[in-house]
Amino acid sequence: MNLTDLKEKVKEKFPNVNFLVEKESKDELILEFETDNNKDYSFYISSYLSGFFVNVGAKLKNSPGLYFWCDSIEQLNMDEGEWSRTVEQYLFDVIQKLVNHKTRIIQTKGILYCSFTCEYLQDSWKTLTKNRGSRLTLEIPKIDGRRKIYG
């Protein structure tokens, strides 16, 4: 699947999603979108053809350059057809949860790392994914206390 096909499949499956930013070159695709439920952050999908991975993440609206929640899938020992199906299934599952449910991102501060947990509301809060970043090497949002919930 090339990047143009990826973009078109996402747009076809989620016609209600309004992409704020669409950046495409021969080896990179970035699609940024918001949902009605989020005030603090927007979501993005990024794919770099040469790296054989796809990222889905969020960035803070008031500090877009800071490290924040993200998740990724990487092509490991898959042929092109299997990789295409895996990416499509992964993206459709994640985007469906992000656009059809209320979401929140919880930042938890530790001594060396900050963790970011993306949750969606479906009867109760369910964890979509969790990642962490080093407080020593990355620019991470400053928070008061050990925990902050973004909505």
C-alpha positions as CSV (number, residue, x, y, z in Angstrom):
1,M,0.0,0.0,0.0
2,N,1.4,3.4,-0.9
3,L,0.9,6.5,1.0
4,T,-1.8,7.9,-1.3
5,D,-3.8,4.7,-1.0
6,L,-3.5,4.9,2.8
7,K,-4.8,8.4,2.8
8,E,-7.7,7.6,0.5
9,K,-8.7,4.5,2.5
10,V,-8.7,6.5,5.8
11,K,-10.8,9.2,4.2
12,E,-13.2,6.7,2.7
13,K,-13.7,4.8,5.9
14,F,-14.1,8.0,8.1
15,P,-15.8,10.6,5.9
16,N,-16.8,12.7,9.0
17,V,-13.2,13.2,9.9
18,N,-12.0,16.7,8.9
19,F,-8.2,16.6,8.3
20,L,-6.7,19.9,9.4
21,V,-3.3,19.2,8.0
22,E,-2.4,17.0,5.0
23,K,1.2,16.8,4.2
24,E,2.4,14.3,1.6
25,S,5.7,13.8,-0.1
26,K,7.0,10.7,-1.9
27,D,8.0,9.0,1.3
28,E,6.0,10.7,4.1
29,L,2.4,11.2,4.9
30,I,1.0,13.2,7.8
31,L,-2.7,13.6,8.5
32,E,-3.8,15.7,11.5
33,F,-7.4,15.8,12.7
34,E,-9.5,16.8,15.7
35,T,-12.6,15.3,17.2
36,D,-15.6,17.1,18.8
37,N,-14.7,15.8,22.2
38,N,-11.1,17.1,22.6
39,K,-10.1,20.6,23.6
40,D,-6.5,20.1,24.6
41,Y,-5.0,18.0,21.8
42,S,-5.4,17.0,18.2
43,F,-4.6,13.6,16.7
44,Y,-2.3,12.7,13.8
45,I,-1.4,9.7,11.6
46,S,2.1,9.7,10.2
47,S,3.7,7.2,7.9
48,Y,7.2,7.1,6.5
49,L,7.5,4.7,3.6
50,S,11.3,4.1,4.0
51,G,10.9,3.2,7.7
52,F,8.0,0.8,7.2
53,F,6.1,2.1,10.2
54,V,2.9,4.0,11.0
55,N,2.3,6.3,14.0
56,V,-0.9,7.4,15.5
57,G,-0.5,10.0,18.2
58,A,-1.7,13.3,19.7
59,K,-0.1,16.6,20.2
60,L,-1.0,19.4,22.5
61,K,-2.7,22.4,20.8
62,N,-0.8,24.9,23.0
63,S,2.6,23.1,22.8
64,P,2.7,21.0,19.6
65,G,6.4,20.4,19.7
66,L,6.4,18.6,23.1
67,Y,6.6,14.8,23.5
68,F,3.1,13.4,24.1
69,W,1.0,10.3,23.6
70,C,1.8,8.1,20.5
71,D,1.4,4.6,19.3
72,S,3.0,2.8,16.3
73,I,3.0,-0.3,14.3
74,E,6.1,-1.6,12.5
75,Q,6.5,-4.0,9.6
76,L,8.4,-7.0,10.9
77,N,8.8,-10.1,8.8
78,M,5.7,-9.4,6.7
79,D,5.2,-9.4,3.0
80,E,3.7,-6.3,1.4
81,G,0.2,-7.7,1.3
82,E,0.2,-8.8,4.9
83,W,1.7,-5.4,6.0
84,S,-1.1,-3.5,4.1
85,R,-3.8,-5.5,5.7
86,T,-2.2,-5.1,9.2
87,V,-1.9,-1.3,8.8
88,E,-5.4,-1.0,7.6
89,Q,-6.9,-3.0,10.4
90,Y,-4.7,-1.2,13.0
91,L,-5.6,2.3,11.7
92,F,-9.3,1.6,11.3
93,D,-9.5,0.2,14.8
94,V,-7.6,3.0,16.5
95,I,-9.3,5.8,14.5
96,Q,-12.7,4.4,15.2
97,K,-12.1,4.6,18.9
98,L,-10.7,8.1,18.7
99,V,-13.5,9.6,16.6
100,N,-16.5,7.7,17.9
101,H,-15.8,7.9,21.7
102,K,-14.8,10.5,24.2
103,T,-11.1,10.3,24.8
104,R,-8.6,11.5,27.4
105,I,-4.9,11.3,27.8
106,I,-3.4,10.9,31.2
107,Q,0.1,12.1,31.9
108,T,1.9,10.6,34.9
109,K,5.2,11.9,36.0
110,G,7.9,9.6,37.5
111,I,11.4,10.3,38.5
112,L,13.0,9.5,35.1
113,Y,10.0,9.0,32.8
114,C,6.6,10.4,32.1
115,S,3.9,8.0,30.8
116,F,1.0,8.9,28.6
117,T,-2.1,6.7,28.6
118,C,-4.8,7.3,25.9
119,E,-8.2,6.1,27.1
120,Y,-11.6,6.0,25.4
121,L,-15.0,5.9,27.0
122,Q,-17.2,2.9,26.1
123,D,-19.4,2.3,29.2
124,S,-16.3,2.8,31.2
125,W,-12.8,4.2,30.5
126,K,-10.7,1.6,28.5
127,T,-7.0,1.9,27.8
128,L,-6.2,2.3,24.1
129,T,-2.4,2.4,24.5
130,K,0.3,3.7,26.9
131,N,3.7,5.0,26.1
132,R,6.5,6.7,28.0
133,G,9.3,9.1,27.4
134,S,12.4,10.1,29.2
135,R,12.3,13.3,31.2
136,L,16.0,13.6,30.8
137,T,16.2,13.6,27.0
138,L,12.8,14.7,25.7
139,E,10.8,17.9,26.0
140,I,7.8,16.8,27.9
141,P,4.9,19.0,29.1
142,K,5.5,20.4,32.6
143,I,2.7,19.5,35.1
144,D,1.9,20.3,38.7
145,G,1.8,17.1,40.7
146,R,2.3,13.6,39.5
147,R,-0.7,13.3,37.2
148,K,-2.7,15.4,34.7
149,I,-5.7,14.5,32.6
150,Y,-6.1,16.1,29.2
151,G,-9.5,16.1,27.6
